[in-house]
Amino acid sequence: MASLHSCDIAIVGGGLAGGLIAMALARKRPDVRIRLIEAGDTLGGNHLWSFFASDIADGDRWLVAPLVSHGWTGYDVHFPGHDRFLKQGYYAIESHRFDRVVRRSLPDGAVLTRRKVLGTSARAVVLADGDRVEARGVIDCRGAGDLSHLDCGWQKFLGHEIALDEPHDMVRPTIMDATVEQHDGYRFVYSLPFAATRMFVEDTYYSDTPDIDTRVLERRIAAYVAQRGWAAHEVVRTEAGALPVAMGGNFDAYWQAGGSNVAKAGMRGGQFHPLTGYSLPDAVRTAMLVAGQRDLSGAALHDLLYRHARRLWRQRKFYRLLSRLLLRAAEPGERYRVLERFYRLDAGLIARFYAGRSGLSDKARVLIGRPPVPIGRALAVLRETRR
């Protein structure tokens, strides 16, 4: 006979969004009984998340601080015609630390791993092994939903964490090195110096398709490491993925496809930056929003998170326009010029952009002037936006 778990709130998906919601509730609402349900062996999977200090509000820093594995006080960008150092705190979270900290933050028995979910409703979760979790409310955080309802490009990547035989020469991260040969849209290499002989190197593309040719990207990473003069010893971890770059679409259809009455958060709830695809800043804000909600019933959570996600979608029309300008107006081999121009702008504007908090003056500054894309294509994108 199937066993039955009872709780106040069931969170489906132990990735970034689900783990942060669980941590925030455990801290702010210790009276709430939580079940965090994950299909994999560990929470967080095999991921590295990075963020800028300005992405997180001062009052929310306590939530992410225990998760941080590495931190730096600035970063570099490199383009064919422009190099720049920006003094801005930058941090990285590794999934193995995420798993350890989230488990430690929750009561015994709250985390259920290796539990595949067959279905969800506003108040119940059905597991593949026959178990059932009943709750006052359920939040589905299982990654992206049906992206066919959105008009998407892709930020896709392959990353290698590399052990070196000798110390490298980097003192801070390189967020974008676009001096590399351009392939498959806008290409750049992203490098994080974890330790004197440990480096994370990621080959990244703003592409029209999510397809990743692992062997080709592995060769390009190896060539980049050799060109930098880093004496690589072995690859100790590999990570690959494709993040949606939203240019438009039907938000309500996307939300409804994941279950019309079930609350959703993270990528599944459409809570990600339309141009970068990153979801960590939104995941922190959503976790704090849920932790401050008194009514944790399924209906109340659904209404709360739907309104929140719908508001974000409407507010971020500007970023979807920029996504279209990058992917539809710029020639694939010339897309780097869009980012090269962007990184000549004010440092505060750049920080607010990544945080998803661009003001009217920021938006005007980004769009004013001769665009680094063909004028005819830019005008076509703007006409499409008006329609």
Secondary structure, DSSP 8 states (H G I E B T S, - for coil): ---EEEEEEEEE--SHHHHHHHHHHHHH-TTS-EEEE-SSSSTT-S-EEEEEGGGS-GGGHHHHGGG--EEES-EEEEETTEEEEE---EEEEEHHHHHHHHHHHS-TT-EE-S--EEEE-SSEEEETTS-EEEEEEEEE--S---GGGEEEEEEEEEEEEEEESS----SS-EEEETTS---SSEEEEEEEEEETTEEEEEEEEEESS----HHHHHHHHHHHHHHTT--EEEEEEEEEEEEEEEEEE-HHHHHHHT-TTSEE-GGGGT-S-TTT---HHHHHHHHHHHHT-S--SHHHHHHHHHHHHHHHHHHTHHHHHHHHIIIIIS-GGGTHHHHHHHTTS-HHHHHHHHTT---HHHHHHHHSS--SS-HHHHHHHHHHHH-
